[in-house]
Amino acid sequence: MKNVIIWGAGQGGRMVYNMLHSEMRVLAFVDNNTSLHGSKIYGIPVVDTAELPKIRPDYIFISILNNEACSLVKEQIVKTE
């Protein structure tokens, strides 16, 4: 089983979650919106980017449709490696 994180706790994140293969376990949703941190989607926690190094997923799915925001997220992921 592969452990994954979904980056984006909005509608796109929920869509990605619903399309994932049963061989993947979603450990967390990550979002830059601090008002979502500590909440849950489908029982899965929404966490801050600072949690990424602790979680260490096999894959990160980016579920953001805005190109500029997506580029910023990619930069954040590289910085946490």
VEXMI-94485 format. One record per atom (N, C-alpha, C, CB): x, y, z. Coordinates in steps of 0.2 Angstrom, whole numbers, padded with zeros to 4 digits, always signed. Glycine has a CB too. Example, Ala and Ser with C-alpha at 12.3 -4.5 7.8 and 13.67 -1.06 7.14 Angstrom:
+0066-0028+0039 +0062-0022+0039 +0066-0016+0039 +0057-0022+0045 +0064-0011+0035 +0068-0005+0036 +0064+0000+0039 +0070-0003+0029 
//
This chain:
+0004-0006+0000 +0000+0000+0000 +0004+0006+0000 -0005+0000+0006 +0003+0011-0004 +0006+0017-0005 +0003+0023+0000 +0007+0020-0012 +0007+0026+0003 +0005+0032+0008 +0005+0038+0004 +0009+0032+0014 -0001+0042+0004 -0001+0048+0000 -0003+0054+0004 -0005+0047-0007 -0002+0060+0001 -0005+0066+0004 -0008+0069-0002 +0001+0071+0007 -0014+0073-0001 -0017+0077-0006 -0016+0084-0004 -0025+0075-0006 -0013+0088-0008 -0012+0095-0007 -0018+0099-0010 -0005+0097-0010 -0022+0101-0006 -0028+0105-0008 -0034+0102-0004 -0029+0105-0015 -0037+0106+0000 -0042+0103+0004 -0049+0106+0002 -0041+0105+0012 -0049+0108-0004 -0056+0110-0007 -0059+0105-0011 -0054+0117-0011 -0063+0107-0016 -0067+0103-0020 -0062+0098-0024 -0071+0107-0025 -0056+0101-0027 -0052+0097-0031 -0049+0091-0026 -0046+0101-0033 -0047+0093-0020 -0044+0088-0016 -0049+0082-0014 -0042+0091-0009 -0055+0084-0014 -0061+0079-0013 -0061+0075-0019 -0067+0082-0011 -0061+0078-0025 -0062+0074-0031 -0056+0069-0032 -0062+0079-0037 -0050+0071-0030 -0044+0067-0031 -0045+0061-0026 -0037+0071-0029 -0047+0062-0020 -0048+0057-0015 -0053+0052-0017 -0051+0060-0008 -0058+0054-0020 -0063+0049-0023 -0061+0045-0029 -0069+0053-0025 -0056+0048-0032 -0053+0044-0038 -0047+0040-0037 -0051+0049-0043 -0044+0040-0031 -0038+0036-0029 -0040+0028-0029 -0035+0038-0022 -0035+0025-0031 -0035+0017-0031 -0035+0015-0024 -0029+0014-0035 -0038+0009-0023 -0039+0006-0016 -0032+0005-0013 -0043+0000-0016 -0027+0004-0017 -0020+0003-0015 -0017+0009-0012 -0016+0000-0020 -0020+0014-0011 -0017+0020-0009 -0021+0023-0002 -0017+0026-0014 -0017+0024+0003 -0020+0027+0009 -0018+0034+0010 -0017+0023+0015 -0023+0038+0010 -0022+0045+0011 -0021+0047+0019 -0028+0049+0009 -0015+0049+0020 -0013+0051+0027 -0015+0058+0029 -0005+0050+0027 -0015+0062+0024 -0017+0069+0026 -0019+0073+0020 -0012+0073+0030 -0023+0078+0021 -0024+0084+0016 -0019+0089+0019 -0031+0086+0015 -0016+0093+0014 -0012+0099+0016 -0015+0105+0012 -0004+0098+0014 -0015+0110+0016 -0018+0116+0013 -0014+0122+0016 -0025+0117+0014 -0013+0127+0012 -0010+0134+0014 -0015+0138+0018 -0007+0138+0009 -0021+0136+0018 -0027+0140+0021 -0027+0138+0029 -0034+0139+0018 -0024+0142+0033 -0023+0140+0040 -0030+0139+0044 -0019+0146+0044 -0035+0142+0041 -0042+0141+0044 -0044+0134+0044 -0047+0146+0042 -0041+0130+0039 -0043+0123+0038 -0039+0118+0042 -0042+0121+0031 -0033+0120+0045 -0029+0116+0049 -0032+0114+0055 -0022+0120+0051 -0032+0107+0056 -0035+0104+0062 -0042+0102+0060 -0036+0109+0068 -0044+0103+0055 -0051+0100+0053 -0050+0094+0049 -0055+0105+0048 -0055+0090+0047 -0055+0084+0044 -0059+0083+0038 -0056+0078+0049 -0057+0080+0033 -0061+0078+0027 -0061+0071+0027 -0058+0081+0021 -0067+0068+0027 -0068+0061+0027 -0064+0057+0032 -0066+0058+0020 -0064+0061+0038 -0060+0058+0044 -0052+0059+0043 -0062+0051+0045 -0050+0062+0038 -0043+0063+0037 -0041+0070+0039 -0041+0061+0030 -0035+0071+0043 -0034+0078+0045 -0031+0082+0039 -0028+0077+0050 -0033+0089+0040 -0030+0094+0036 -0024+0097+0040 -0035+0099+0034 -0018+0097+0037 -0012+0099+0041 -0009+0105+0037 -0008+0093+0042 -0004+0108+0041 +0000+0113+0038 +0006+0110+0035 +0003+0117+0044 +0009+0114+0030 +0015+0111+0026 +0021+0109+0031 +0017+0117+0022 +0021+0112+0037 +0027+0110+0041 +0026+0103+0043 +0026+0115+0047 +0021+0100+0043 +0020+0093+0044 +0023+0088+0039 +0012+0091+0046 +0024+0090+0033 +0026+0086+0028 +0032+0082+0030 +0028+0090+0022 +0037+0085+0032 +0043+0080+0034 +0042+0075+0039 +0049+0085+0037 +0037+0076+0043 +0035+0071+0048 +0031+0065+0045 +0031+0074+0054 +0027+0067+0040 +0023+0062+0037 +0026+0057+0032 +0017+0065+0034 +0030+0060+0028 +0035+0057+0023 +0031+0052+0019 +0040+0053+0027 +0026+0055+0014 +0022+0051+0010 +0026+0048+0004 +0016+0055+0007 +0023+0043+0001 +0026+0040-0005 +0025+0045-0011 +0024+0033-0007 +0019+0048-0011 +0017+0052-0016 +0013+0058-0013 +0012+0048-0021 +0013+0064-0017 +0009+0070-0015 +0005+0071-0022 +0014+0076-0013 -0001+0071-0021 -0005+0073-0027 -0007+0081-0026 -0012+0069-0027 -0006+0085-0031 -0008+0092-0030 -0014+0093-0034 -0002+0096-0034 -0019+0095-0030 -0026+0096-0033 -0028+0103-0033 -0031+0092-0028 -0024+0107-0036 -0025+0114-0037 -0025+0116-0044 -0019+0118-0033 -0031+0119-0046 -0032+0121-0053 -0028+0127-0055 -0039+0121-0055 -0027+0132-0051 -0024+0138-0052 -0016+0137-0054 -0025+0143-0047 -0014+0139-0060 -0007+0138-0061 -0002+0141-0057 -0006+0140-0069 -0003+0147-0055 +0001+0151-0051 +0002+0148-0044 -0001+0158-0050 -0004+0146-0041 -0004+0143-0035 -0001+0136-0035 -0012+0142-0032 -0002+0133-0040 +0001+0126-0041 +0009+0127-0041 -0001+0123-0047 +0011+0132-0045 +0019+0133-0045 +0021+0134-0038 +0020+0139-0049 +0018+0138-0034 +0020+0140-0027 +0020+0134-0023 +0015+0145-0024 +0015+0129-0024 +0015+0123-0020 +0021+0119-0022 +0008+0119-0021 +0022+0118-0028 +0028+0114-0030 +0035+0117-0027 +0029+0114-0038 +0035+0123-0026 +0041+0126-0023 +0041+0124-0016 +0041+0134-0024 +0035+0124-0012 +0035+0123-0005 +0037+0115-0004 +0028+0124-0003 +0035+0111-0009 +0037+0104-0008 +0044+0103-0009 +0033+0100-0013 +0047+0106-0013 +0054+0105-0014 +0058+0108-0008 +0057+0109-0021 +0056+0113-0005 +0059+0116+0001 +0059+0111+0007 +0056+0123+0003 +0054+0107+0007 +0053+0102+0013 +0056+0096+0012 +0045+0101+0014 +0059+0095+0006 +0063+0088+0005 +0069+0088+0009 +0064+0087-0002 
//
